[in-house]
Amino acid sequence: MRTLNLGILAHVDAGKTSLTERLLHAAGVIDEIGRVDDGSTQTDSLALERQRGITIKSAVVSFMIDDIAVNLIDTPGHPDFIAEVERSLNVLDGAVLVISAVEGVQAQTRVLMRTLRRLRIPTLLFVNKIDRRGAHEARVLRAVSERLSPAIVPMGTAHGLGTRGAGFTPCDGTDTAFLTRLAEKLADQDDTLMAAYLDGAVRLPHHRLHRELAAQTRRAVAHPLYFGSAITGAGVDALITGVKELLPASERDAGGAVLGTVFKIDRGPAGEKVAYVRMLSGTVRTRDRLAFGPDRAGKVTAISVFDQGSAVPRGSVEAGRIGILRGLAGVRIGDTVGDPDGTAPTAAAPADGHFAPPTLETVVVPCRPADRGALHAALAQLVEQDPLINLRQDELRQEISVSLYGEVQKEVIQATLANDFGVEVTFRGTTTICVERLTGSGAAAEIMGKDPNPFLATVGLRIDPAPVDSGVEFRLEVELGSMPFAFMKAVEETVRETLLQGIHGWRVPDCVVTLTHSGYAARQSHSHGVFDKSMSSTAGDFRNLTPLVLMTALKRAGTTVHEPMHRFRLELPADVYGSLLPVLARLRAVPRTPSTQGDAYVLEGEIPAAQVHELEQRLPTLTRGEGVLESCFDHYRPVTGTAPSRPRTDHDPLHRKEYLLRVVRRIAGG
């Protein structure tokens, strides 16, 4: 049996969950179509999702299209939950990107399509809501071609837009005009087809063009487009045909070595960890012992497989399917499961960083001080499900911070903590997550046996700037055998951990750290005695000394705080342009020269992430409700300006090294 893992993606409120319901109904999985507003849909199962009418977590349902088992993944549309979408991309064979026929191409639509094209995920486009007033075919087609991809292939025509009777008529092999347009579009990507098209002696047959359309769709260089309505069902049959004929369903090797990818973690009714795994090869059975990391493994205690809608208990899950595995206590999102001998086909690397990281941070405060421990445990569980929350404990202030994409995510975290864990919390004001970039190079060393070094270790480090987005690289300038590997590893791990908070308390990315000095006291004991820790180096000596040396080197190198910047696109009435410019200047935005679009202006530029929320709030008043803002993270730039719009550059109230020295003195004194 062939399988297809299909993602449904969209900007919030474009109708993707309604489309999921319609697809399930068409496949005979459900008898009645649920409504998002009523909280009766199959995929929005969380109480919060039903209350708010939005998708918060990715959900999987299954249905059959002829001989193809489709695992459909319904993803969140709100940009605050983009991390859920990112994890789902790792397991998709194809996608349907839903666009509203009324609102057209929106901010999240562009972000999603840009990512789908970059990852070369075969994608169909479905223009939804053609039955709503304000739906417009030509305008949407123009916007899609200009702002998403010129390689779209309209697969038919819409009629009766804006009425309950709106419909979609697919084109077929008898439509000469359609075949001509299709040949022109496909010839752009195929030289042989181009030559045949230009020759013109024989009209290219429909079956050849259809075969080439399927090939180009599967290579993600062509994007078939359908119009329809998830509410009335118009155009949905044509979309289902496109999914069946144009997207790459495949048959996997169920008899091969076990290999799968963990893309979602949840908790069961008893608090047990539950792993969602896409199986790439082999078969996993109940009671199998499964490796999911270099030193991590567990026994599978139960398996569920998605079949005709929901997950049902099974004794095994085979290649191509998505399974829910229980019993793997230490499993994490992004883990590769199985294949201890390395004989299975290589899994694609976890797709980290498809979208921008969170740029906001807030401190979580329990309403009852006695709940501090319970709060930390609850947040740790939420981090299992969404690692980008990035739980951070500030030892100086005794505070817990989490990273965020936006205010809606903060509200959802607050409600989840109260409803699922019984912990009532409040939040401090949301602040921007900055980074520190090196302004030069610096070096430092502490020698064993010389004051003020209280540890049985010698560590010397040099830190140098590296190109943007290159990450942190650790190098050796000492002989690999100059001390035990465990001590080398302790230094490297501590370097990476220490760089999460630099001089100003922000993460230090993109640098090269070189170990320049090393030394240790060999394992010793008293005569005829046992090992004496006070006479011999341990990994703990290196873990405690390394932060002190690195922070000294970092201070000598110097760092500057950089804030996240968003690229924005703003559509507004031409007559309000002049009054908007002073507001943008106060928000430290840098607009470029505007362009005209009919009787409106289109203004692009960059704006600090910290100011985006304020601009969103003020825009309706400034533009009489006609302004449309799109923004997404673009880069970091040095902090400029003055208070109050300038973000803080003193994230830690005390110097970082002073805190580390206090810890060291406490350790040495103990």
QUINOR-V186011 format. One record per run of one state. SS is the DSSP state (helix for helix, strand for strand, loop for the rest). FROM is the first residue (numbers start at 0). LEN is the number of residues. If there is no record, write none. Layout:
# QUINOR-V186011
SS FROM LEN
SS FROM LEN
This chain:
# QUINOR-V186011
loop 0 1
strand 1 9
loop 10 5
helix 15 11
loop 26 20
helix 46 6
loop 52 6
strand 58 7
loop 65 2
strand 67 7
loop 74 4
helix 78 11
loop 89 4
strand 93 7
loop 100 3
strand 103 1
loop 104 2
helix 106 12
loop 118 3
strand 121 7
loop 128 8
helix 136 11
loop 147 4
strand 151 3
loop 154 1
strand 155 4
loop 159 7
strand 166 4
loop 170 5
helix 175 12
loop 187 3
helix 190 9
loop 199 6
helix 205 13
loop 218 4
strand 222 5
loop 227 8
helix 235 11
loop 246 3
strand 249 1
loop 250 8
strand 258 9
loop 267 5
strand 272 9
loop 281 1
strand 282 3
loop 285 3
strand 288 5
loop 293 2
strand 295 4
loop 299 2
strand 301 5
loop 306 2
strand 308 1
loop 309 1
strand 310 4
loop 314 1
strand 315 3
loop 318 3
strand 321 5
loop 326 9
strand 335 3
loop 338 21
strand 359 7
loop 366 2
helix 368 17
loop 385 1
helix 386 3
loop 389 2
strand 391 3
loop 394 4
strand 398 6
loop 404 2
helix 406 15
loop 421 3
strand 424 3
loop 427 3
strand 430 2
loop 432 2
strand 434 4
loop 438 3
strand 441 5
loop 446 10
strand 456 9
loop 465 6
strand 471 5
loop 476 3
helix 479 3
loop 482 2
helix 484 14
loop 498 8
strand 506 2
loop 508 2
strand 510 10
loop 520 4
strand 524 1
loop 525 5
strand 530 1
loop 531 1
helix 532 3
loop 535 3
helix 538 19
loop 557 1
strand 558 15
helix 573 13
loop 586 3
strand 589 2
loop 591 3
strand 594 3
loop 597 2
strand 599 9
helix 608 14
loop 622 5
strand 627 11
loop 638 17
helix 655 14
loop 669 1
